[in-house]
């Protein structure tokens, strides 16, 4: 018999590790630190569509990534919280407030899939620009940073996230915990 708590923790840990590796890859390719930041790891913010284990997995992955890559303390705290809020929003759009009787069953509604990509974009567009402006003191304005962060999040969360969702959807019952 499966221990669902153990599977939940393992799944969350795998998602956190993937988040860190993909953040490192984007950083290595120079995509994580320009005006428009494209972080491959942000595509993983679609995973709460499939499993609640993605919520702590994404939060811990973002938190550890921000620590590993030497981000400022406010960025570590609030950037990670933005990811957490986005993950929770994605989960609730996908599943509602009621616990589904079968968590493997997810409606393949394209509108719902698109809406699930929006919470991380919105959370990051609200939280990250003030950090760039006031913590890192980058040259630019708040609207400029909202635009650039928004473009990067649209590429990462919406474009790459929907590609990931559509690739994983046929295998959801085999990949994610029951």
Secondary structure as UniProt FT lines:
FT   HELIX           4..28
FT   TURN            29..30
FT   HELIX           40..49
FT   HELIX           53..68
FT   TURN            69..70
FT   HELIX           73..74
FT   HELIX           75..79
FT   HELIX           80..95
FT   TURN            103..104
FT   HELIX           110..116
FT   HELIX           118..130
FT   HELIX           131..135
FT   HELIX           142..153
FT   HELIX           154..160
FT   HELIX           161..169
FT   TURN            170..171
FT   HELIX           172..175
//
